[in-house]
Amino acid sequence: MELNKAIIDCMRQLRRRLRDEQRLDIHLDQPDAVAAMLAACLHSADDATQALGRQLASLTDAEPAPRPAPPTTPADRVRIYRGQRVYA
């Protein structure tokens, strides 16, 4: 894969965010650096990190895996107590 300035800049920003958020140490010279960054973006709760992951995927023509749906619980097992959800 050919790396240009836009891809490298995006990877640098994403690398910093992932290091701060998830304590991941991904080096830009790793052969699977793009795939590792995209996989880590799926596990991020930060919208800015996810947006950078989508940008990197579009720049590299890589397909990001779909984000898994949050687990659902039956409605009869969820109560609201003092404004908070309580699972029975």
BAKOLGU-244096 format. One line per field, with one value per residue: residue in one letter; x negated, y, z negated of N, C-alpha, C, O in turn. Coordinates in steps of 0.05 Angstrom, whole numbers, plus 5000, padded with zeros to 4 digits. Each point is the difference from the previous one (the first is absolute). Layout:
N
vexro (A, ...)
n.east (X, ...)
n.north (Y, ...)
n.up (Z, ...)
ca.east (X, ...)
ca.north (Y, ...)
ca.up (Z, ...)
c.east (X, ...)
c.north (Y, ...)
c.up (Z, ...)
o.east (X, ...)
o.north (Y, ...)
o.up (Z, ...)
***
This chain:
88
vexro (M, E, L, N, K, A, I, I, D, C, M, R, Q, L, R, R, R, L, R, D, E, Q, R, L, D, I, H, L, D, Q, P, D, A, V, A, A, M, L, A, A, C, L, H, S, A, D, D, A, T, Q, A, L, G, R, Q, L, A, S, L, T, D, A, E, P, A, P, R, P, A, P, P, T, T, P, A, D, R, V, R, I, Y, R, G, Q, R, V, Y, A)
n.east (4983, 5028, 4958, 5041, 4991, 5022, 4981, 4966, 5013, 5017, 4970, 4983, 5024, 5001, 4965, 5000, 5023, 4983, 4971, 5017, 5014, 4977, 4984, 5022, 4981, 5023, 4979, 4981, 4967, 5030, 4984, 4996, 4966, 4993, 4977, 4955, 4980, 4992, 4964, 4960, 4993, 4986, 4955, 4993, 4985, 4956, 5028, 4982, 5004, 5039, 5005, 4980, 5024, 5033, 4987, 4993, 5037, 5016, 4980, 5015, 5035, 4992, 4998, 5020, 4974, 5028, 5020, 4969, 5028, 5018, 4972, 5020, 5023, 5003, 5033, 5009, 4969, 5028, 4965, 5038, 4955, 5036, 5036, 5003, 4971, 5041, 4958, 5040)
n.north (4977, 5017, 5004, 5012, 5037, 4999, 4975, 5016, 5030, 4984, 4986, 5034, 5019, 4979, 5009, 5040, 5005, 4983, 5029, 5035, 4994, 4992, 5041, 5023, 4959, 5036, 4962, 5041, 4992, 5011, 4958, 4992, 5024, 4994, 4964, 5004, 5022, 4979, 4972, 5019, 5006, 4961, 4998, 5021, 5016, 4997, 5033, 5022, 4980, 5004, 5039, 5003, 4983, 5026, 5030, 4986, 4996, 5038, 5013, 4976, 5028, 5023, 4955, 5040, 4984, 4969, 5040, 4984, 4968, 5041, 4990, 4965, 5034, 4960, 5004, 4957, 5000, 5020, 5009, 5020, 5003, 5021, 4986, 4971, 4997, 4983, 4986, 4991)
n.up (5000, 5030, 4986, 4986, 5024, 5039, 5033, 5025, 5032, 5039, 5031, 5024, 5034, 5039, 5026, 5021, 5038, 5038, 5020, 5024, 5042, 5038, 5000, 5033, 5003, 5016, 5012, 5001, 4970, 4969, 4997, 4956, 5017, 5043, 5015, 4997, 5033, 5039, 4999, 5006, 5044, 5017, 4992, 5039, 4961, 5009, 4987, 4965, 4960, 4978, 4978, 4959, 4966, 4984, 4969, 4957, 4975, 4982, 4961, 4965, 4998, 4962, 4999, 4996, 4967, 5015, 5000, 4972, 5014, 4994, 4967, 5019, 4984, 4980, 5030, 5010, 5033, 5028, 4972, 4991, 4999, 4985, 5023, 4966, 5033, 4997, 4997, 5019)
ca.east (5017, 4985, 5006, 4996, 5000, 5026, 5003, 4982, 5010, 5023, 4990, 4987, 5021, 5014, 4981, 4999, 5026, 5002, 4980, 5011, 5025, 5000, 4973, 4990, 4976, 4999, 4979, 5008, 4986, 5010, 5014, 5029, 5007, 5026, 5020, 5001, 5013, 5029, 5012, 5001, 5020, 5026, 5004, 4999, 5026, 4997, 5009, 4979, 4983, 5014, 4999, 4973, 4999, 5014, 4984, 4977, 5010, 5006, 4975, 4985, 5019, 5004, 5028, 5002, 5021, 5023, 4999, 5019, 5023, 4998, 5017, 5027, 5011, 5029, 5011, 5010, 4978, 4988, 5016, 4988, 4999, 4987, 4990, 4980, 5010, 4992, 5006, 5007)
ca.north (5023, 5026, 5019, 5028, 5018, 5000, 4975, 5001, 5019, 4987, 4979, 5012, 5009, 4977, 4986, 5015, 4997, 4973, 4996, 5013, 4987, 4971, 4992, 4983, 5010, 4991, 5015, 5005, 4982, 4973, 4993, 5000, 5024, 5010, 4981, 5002, 5025, 4998, 4982, 5014, 5021, 4988, 4996, 5027, 5013, 5028, 5005, 5011, 4978, 4985, 5016, 4997, 4973, 5000, 5015, 4983, 4978, 5011, 5007, 4976, 4982, 4976, 4997, 4997, 4981, 5014, 5002, 4981, 5012, 4997, 4979, 5008, 4985, 5001, 5024, 4995, 4997, 5027, 5019, 5026, 5007, 5026, 5009, 4982, 4973, 4979, 4974, 4980)
ca.up (5000, 5003, 4979, 5007, 4977, 4987, 4985, 4977, 4980, 4986, 4983, 4977, 4981, 4990, 4982, 4975, 4986, 4991, 4978, 4976, 4992, 4996, 4993, 5021, 5012, 5028, 5015, 5028, 5018, 4998, 5025, 4996, 4984, 5008, 4990, 4970, 4993, 5007, 4981, 4975, 5002, 4996, 4971, 4987, 4993, 5008, 5027, 5017, 5007, 5020, 5024, 5012, 5011, 5025, 5019, 5008, 5017, 5027, 5013, 5007, 5013, 4983, 4991, 4971, 4992, 4988, 4971, 4988, 4986, 4971, 4990, 4991, 4978, 5001, 4987, 4973, 4981, 4997, 4984, 4996, 4972, 4996, 5025, 5011, 5008, 4982, 5013, 4979)
c.east (4982, 5009, 4994, 5002, 5027, 5004, 4982, 5009, 5024, 4991, 4986, 5020, 5014, 4982, 4999, 5026, 5002, 4981, 5011, 5025, 4997, 4973, 4988, 4975, 4997, 4979, 5009, 4986, 5008, 5015, 5031, 5009, 5028, 5022, 5003, 5013, 5030, 5014, 5003, 5021, 5028, 5006, 5000, 5028, 5000, 5008, 4978, 4981, 5013, 5001, 4973, 4997, 5014, 4985, 4976, 5010, 5006, 4975, 4985, 5017, 5003, 5029, 5000, 5022, 5023, 4998, 5021, 5022, 4997, 5019, 5026, 5009, 5031, 5011, 5010, 4978, 4986, 5019, 4985, 5002, 4984, 4987, 4979, 5013, 4989, 5009, 5005, 4988)
c.north (5025, 5019, 5028, 5017, 4999, 4975, 5000, 5019, 4988, 4978, 5011, 5010, 4977, 4984, 5013, 4995, 4972, 4995, 5013, 4985, 4972, 4989, 4980, 5013, 4988, 5018, 5002, 4981, 4971, 4993, 5000, 5024, 5011, 4982, 5001, 5025, 4999, 4982, 5014, 5022, 4988, 4997, 5027, 5011, 5029, 5004, 5011, 4978, 4983, 5015, 4998, 4972, 4998, 5015, 4983, 4978, 5011, 5007, 4975, 4980, 4973, 5000, 4998, 4980, 5015, 5000, 4981, 5015, 4996, 4977, 5011, 4982, 5002, 5024, 4995, 4998, 5027, 5017, 5026, 5007, 5025, 5009, 4982, 4973, 4979, 4974, 4980, 4974)
c.up (5000, 4978, 5010, 4974, 4985, 4983, 4976, 4979, 4984, 4982, 4975, 4979, 4987, 4980, 4973, 4984, 4989, 4977, 4974, 4990, 4991, 4993, 5021, 5012, 5028, 5014, 5029, 5020, 4998, 5026, 4997, 4984, 5006, 4989, 4970, 4991, 5005, 4980, 4973, 5000, 4995, 4970, 4985, 4995, 5009, 5029, 5018, 5009, 5022, 5027, 5014, 5012, 5027, 5022, 5010, 5019, 5028, 5015, 5011, 5015, 4985, 4991, 4970, 4994, 4987, 4970, 4988, 4985, 4970, 4991, 4990, 4978, 5003, 4984, 4972, 4979, 4995, 4984, 4999, 4971, 4997, 5025, 5013, 5008, 4980, 5013, 4978, 5006)
o.east (4980, 5024, 4978, 5005, 5000, 5010, 5009, 4997, 5001, 5010, 5003, 4997, 5005, 5010, 4999, 4999, 5009, 5006, 4997, 5003, 5009, 4996, 4985, 4999, 4988, 5002, 5012, 5010, 4989, 5013, 5014, 5020, 5014, 5020, 5022, 5015, 5016, 5023, 5020, 5012, 5018, 5024, 5003, 5018, 5021, 4990, 5000, 4990, 4987, 4998, 4999, 4987, 4991, 5000, 4994, 4986, 4995, 4999, 4987, 4990, 5005, 5012, 4990, 5021, 4996, 4990, 5023, 4996, 4991, 5021, 5001, 4993, 5010, 4988, 5000, 5006, 4981, 5024, 4976, 5021, 4976, 4977, 4990, 5019, 4977, 5023, 4983, 5004)
o.north (5001, 5006, 5006, 4989, 5000, 5002, 4993, 4994, 5003, 4998, 4988, 4995, 5001, 4990, 4987, 4996, 4996, 4984, 4988, 4997, 4992, 4976, 4982, 5025, 4979, 5024, 4982, 4997, 4983, 5017, 5004, 4998, 5007, 5010, 4999, 5000, 5010, 5006, 4997, 5006, 5014, 5000, 5000, 4997, 5013, 4986, 4994, 5001, 4991, 4987, 4998, 4997, 4987, 4992, 5000, 4993, 4986, 4997, 5002, 4979, 4979, 5021, 4979, 4999, 5021, 4981, 5000, 5021, 4979, 4996, 5021, 4977, 5020, 5008, 5018, 4999, 5001, 5003, 5001, 5001, 5000, 5011, 5007, 4991, 5000, 4996, 4996, 4981)
o.up (4986, 4998, 5011, 4979, 4975, 4977, 4978, 4976, 4976, 4977, 4979, 4976, 4976, 4980, 4979, 4975, 4977, 4981, 4978, 4976, 4978, 4997, 4993, 5003, 5003, 5000, 5011, 5022, 5014, 5012, 5020, 4986, 4982, 4989, 4989, 4981, 4983, 4992, 4986, 4979, 4990, 4992, 4975, 5017, 4999, 5018, 5024, 5023, 5019, 5021, 5025, 5021, 5018, 5023, 5024, 5019, 5019, 5025, 5020, 5008, 5012, 4997, 4989, 5014, 4988, 4988, 5009, 4988, 4991, 5012, 4987, 4998, 5010, 4980, 4984, 4976, 4984, 5006, 5004, 4988, 5006, 5000, 5022, 4987, 4994, 5006, 4982, 4985)
***
